[in-house]
Amino acid sequence: MGILEGKVAIITGAGRGIGRSHALLFAREGARIIVNDPGCKRDGSDAGDTADEVVKEIITAGGEAIACKYAVGSTESAEQIIQTAIHAYGRIDVLVNNAGILNDRTLLNMTDEEWDTVINVHLRGSFTCLRAAARVMKEQETGGRIINTSSSSGLLGNFGQANYGAAKAGIYALSRIAAMELAKHKICVNAIAPVAMTRMMEDLPQSQSVKLAGGLNPETISPVVAFLASDSAAGISGMTFGIEGRHLFIYRMMTSHGAHSFEEEGWTASEIGKRIDQIAHW
Ligand SMILES: NC(=O)c1ccc[n+]([C@@H]2O[C@H](COP(=O)([O-])OP(=O)(O)OC[C@H]3O[C@@H](n4cnc5c(N)ncnc54)[C@H](O)[C@@H]3O)[C@@H](O)[C@H]2O)c1
């Protein structure tokens, strides 16, 4: 028996790359899958049929899945994705927010549209799907699992990805706050920050080190998501797991040791200037 036997899981952006790998593993572990993907290019344009291909693969292997081609980013599409799951399987146990696009540009050259499209798919898409799924999970009274997809680009920063990094840092915060708010409904919310050789990564400067690390197949990412979706992960919430090949670790926002002002009224600009090294000391 698989660790996700009987569960219904929605996976966004599951037509290719990391999301496809999640869908295939989840199906092997016994989940019924809503394979969400409109099949876009890397910048979010156009549409294709990648979701149908993944569904075919799952069914051929003896699993259960249906395709759902709404593009995440709006409240309407989130509701349509949720309703697809309810209509097909009657419930939702797991949501994996994985869909993503890139529109890289250095800040001074970035257009409003490049900013908005990336924030919309990643941050608004994760929020709207999370909210819609959590409302259903709350009504079901059986708890649930939500796994979001962040990135080292947002958690550590990456040149040329202000839009993408801002969205991914937002997803880190969204995951922590959702974990706090949804704990009373037994809904666990976590995030992953993966590295894998996919279309998203293929021509970026970091792809060289990924190639040197042996290619980092998307299949290396999915076990951590399957674990977080399973009953074994009850009580694990608000965490962001970095997964880079065989290295699995936790990201956490940290503060320096800092310093206390010697002045009764608190810090003055000149005291800060004198003690900046101490304030910033880790
Ligand atoms: N590959 C990496 O190293 C890496 C690193 C950090 C984070 N990530 C994140 O992992 C996730 C998966 O990325 P990937 O590397 O598999 O990329 P990918 O380009 O191979 O796959 C992304 C999928 O998302 C789909 N998609 C795009 N816009 C969508 C929308 N509005 N609604 C639904 N689906 C949509 C695309 O059609 C595509 O199938 C993304 O959130 C990405 O930001 C990837």
The ligand as an SDF file (V2000), in Angstrom:
LIG
                    3D

 44 48  0  0  0  0  0  0  0  0999 V2000
   13.9770   23.8150  -11.6170 N   0  0  0  0  0  0  0  0  0  0  0  0
   14.5190   24.3900  -10.5550 C   0  0  0  0  0  0  0  0  0  0  0  0
   15.7410   24.2530  -10.2820 O   0  0  0  0  0  0  0  0  0  0  0  0
   13.6780   25.1990   -9.6230 C   0  0  0  0  0  0  0  0  0  0  0  0
   14.3160   25.9190   -8.5980 C   0  0  0  0  0  0  0  0  0  0  0  0
   13.5500   26.6210   -7.6690 C   0  0  0  0  0  0  0  0  0  0  0  0
   12.1650   26.6170   -7.7950 C   0  0  0  0  0  0  0  0  0  0  0  0
   11.5550   25.9390   -8.8260 N   0  0  0  0  0  0  0  0  0  0  0  0
   10.1150   25.9930   -8.8910 C   0  0  0  0  0  0  0  0  0  0  0  0
    9.5870   24.6900   -9.1210 O   0  0  0  0  0  0  0  0  0  0  0  0
    8.3330   24.8170   -9.8120 C   0  0  0  0  0  0  0  0  0  0  0  0
    8.3470   23.9010  -11.0390 C   0  0  0  0  0  0  0  0  0  0  0  0
    9.3270   24.3950  -11.9500 O   0  0  0  0  0  0  0  0  0  0  0  0
   10.0220   23.4960  -13.0690 P   0  0  0  0  0  0  0  0  0  0  0  0
   11.4720   23.6730  -12.9090 O   0  0  0  0  0  0  0  0  0  0  0  0
    9.4280   22.1370  -13.0840 O   0  0  0  0  0  0  0  0  0  0  0  0
    9.5840   24.3210  -14.3780 O   0  0  0  0  0  0  0  0  0  0  0  0
    8.9450   23.8720  -15.7740 P   0  0  0  0  0  0  0  0  0  0  0  0
    8.9840   25.0630  -16.6490 O   0  0  0  0  0  0  0  0  0  0  0  0
    9.5830   22.6140  -16.2470 O   0  0  0  0  0  0  0  0  0  0  0  0
    7.4400   23.5320  -15.3780 O   0  0  0  0  0  0  0  0  0  0  0  0
    6.5400   24.5170  -14.9570 C   0  0  0  0  0  0  0  0  0  0  0  0
    5.1420   24.0760  -15.3310 C   0  0  0  0  0  0  0  0  0  0  0  0
    4.2130   25.0510  -14.8290 O   0  0  0  0  0  0  0  0  0  0  0  0
    3.2180   25.2320  -15.8030 C   0  0  0  0  0  0  0  0  0  0  0  0
    2.5690   26.5380  -15.6380 N   0  0  0  0  0  0  0  0  0  0  0  0
    3.0600   27.7610  -15.9530 C   0  0  0  0  0  0  0  0  0  0  0  0
    2.1610   28.7110  -15.6900 N   0  0  0  0  0  0  0  0  0  0  0  0
    1.0710   28.0810  -15.1810 C   0  0  0  0  0  0  0  0  0  0  0  0
   -0.1820   28.5140  -14.7070 C   0  0  0  0  0  0  0  0  0  0  0  0
   -0.5300   29.8370  -14.6950 N   0  0  0  0  0  0  0  0  0  0  0  0
   -1.0670   27.5930  -14.2330 N   0  0  0  0  0  0  0  0  0  0  0  0
   -0.7570   26.2800  -14.2130 C   0  0  0  0  0  0  0  0  0  0  0  0
    0.4210   25.8010  -14.6800 N   0  0  0  0  0  0  0  0  0  0  0  0
    1.3140   26.6910  -15.1490 C   0  0  0  0  0  0  0  0  0  0  0  0
    3.9570   25.1290  -17.1310 C   0  0  0  0  0  0  0  0  0  0  0  0
    3.0700   24.8490  -18.2200 O   0  0  0  0  0  0  0  0  0  0  0  0
    4.9190   23.9770  -16.8390 C   0  0  0  0  0  0  0  0  0  0  0  0
    4.3420   22.7310  -17.1780 O   0  0  0  0  0  0  0  0  0  0  0  0
    8.1630   26.2950  -10.1320 C   0  0  0  0  0  0  0  0  0  0  0  0
    7.3580   26.9050   -9.1540 O   0  0  0  0  0  0  0  0  0  0  0  0
    9.5690   26.8310  -10.0320 C   0  0  0  0  0  0  0  0  0  0  0  0
    9.6050   28.2070   -9.7680 O   0  0  0  0  0  0  0  0  0  0  0  0
   12.2870   25.2470   -9.7330 C   0  0  0  0  0  0  0  0  0  0  0  0
  1  2  1  0
  2  3  2  0
  2  4  1  0
  4  5  1  0
  4 44  2  0
  5  6  2  0
  6  7  1  0
  7  8  2  0
  8  9  1  0
  8 44  1  0
  9 10  1  0
  9 42  1  0
 10 11  1  0
 11 12  1  0
 11 40  1  0
 12 13  1  0
 13 14  1  0
 14 15  2  0
 14 16  1  0
 14 17  1  0
 17 18  1  0
 18 19  2  0
 18 20  1  0
 18 21  1  0
 21 22  1  0
 22 23  1  0
 23 24  1  0
 23 38  1  0
 24 25  1  0
 25 26  1  0
 25 36  1  0
 26 27  1  0
 26 35  1  0
 27 28  2  0
 28 29  1  0
 29 30  1  0
 29 35  2  0
 30 31  1  0
 30 32  2  0
 32 33  1  0
 33 34  2  0
 34 35  1  0
 36 37  1  0
 36 38  1  0
 38 39  1  0
 40 41  1  0
 40 42  1  0
 42 43  1  0
M  CHG  2   8   1  16  -1
M  END
$$$$
